[in-house]
């Protein structure tokens, strides 16, 4: 057990004995072996020689191992903690996370018990099996998320569930660090739907000004980047100095030339600046990587291997999971694969179905028979379109099993329509979860990118500092 554990004063990051464990001789599961694929030995001495690099190496091992394996079940938790840990309600699931100590590989459960009037948070620390270790009041670390909150993507068939890039990234930060104070800066271009260079520059200038005026900012997350498109340049870039050189020569008017000095000054102040590695393949590099000292995060898949799309492998020393599934649940949509819902159905047409089952809305047999007769008359040409719509409108507030509904849904990619339901009034398509509760039918169920890896690492970097303060 880890109760009463003291962090090491002098830390050896090179060998981590993860609780729950793995065999050093097992070449199929050992994170050290997988890390050699991420970073060859000749680069390890360059990337991972300083304290941040050693911490990154240890965190990578944890990310790989626990991407491939399940976290322990906290079956020894006290009742008040179990109420949070085993709940599926969003207000509960958002209050806790697992934390792997990079200094010794021990797994903890971190619960945000409450927010206090003096700005602190009361934190409960549990062993991975749920045993109580410590309770403490801490001031939250501050994470600034610079992102695009204007561009959006629809994931359901009725176009009623839409998330922006920034909203999804924000959930990955908060779900991996429920203790952090997260501030967002929207740098999305409202017209083009892309990152606006001028807004980015203004954001970094504002952050630097705050730091110079004494404000404490711990981590800045940047899940964006401008790709250096020249193939011949990608193969020779191993340093921020080379990126700067190419940037000045080939992109003299790009706003990044002015942003890089701001980022470097921010880093010198003690703030960690985290960038996504990019999604254009192994050698692709972003212009922002000209800033010396930034933390660049690549992506690994569920097997712990580097994703094919993950870029900047000459630069990225950090790696986190970068492939996820959307999942519709009773209380909302999950995008982080953490327990519970990340986005609730509040404010959407699906809200009325939350916590309900099909039988609460399903059209009864007599009405269904009448509805089918209307459709038969329409198909035989005995009922005009206007008259049909007028008579069929009375059924719009009912829920139809899709196989019984008179309509074509050729865009739905499912094998069995018997568990698909249609709500005509709002043109909603629904299905049921494993407990029989109605949930939206999603048309998109997976997404990937280093934009998702970066916020996870940003959250963990900030959480590391909080936990070190509590446990030391």
Beta strands, then each sheet from edge to edge (+ up, - down):
strand 1: 96-100
strand 2: 107-115
strand 3: 120-127
strand 4: 132-139
strand 5: 142-147
strand 6: 152-154
strand 7: 162-164
strand 8: 181-186
strand 9: 219-222
strand 10: 227-228
strand 11: 272-276
strand 12: 285-286
strand 13: 295-300
strand 14: 318-321
strand 15: 323-325
strand 16: 327-328
strand 17: 332-334
strand 18: 343-344
strand 19: 399-401
strand 20: 421-423
strand 21: 428-432
strand 22: 438-440
strand 23: 446-448
sheet 1: 1+ 2- 3+ 4-
sheet 2: 8+ 5+ 9+ 11+ 13+ 14+
sheet 3: 6+ 7-
sheet 4: 10+ 12-
sheet 5: 15+ 23-
sheet 6: 16+ 17- 18+
sheet 7: 19+ 20- 21+ 22-
end
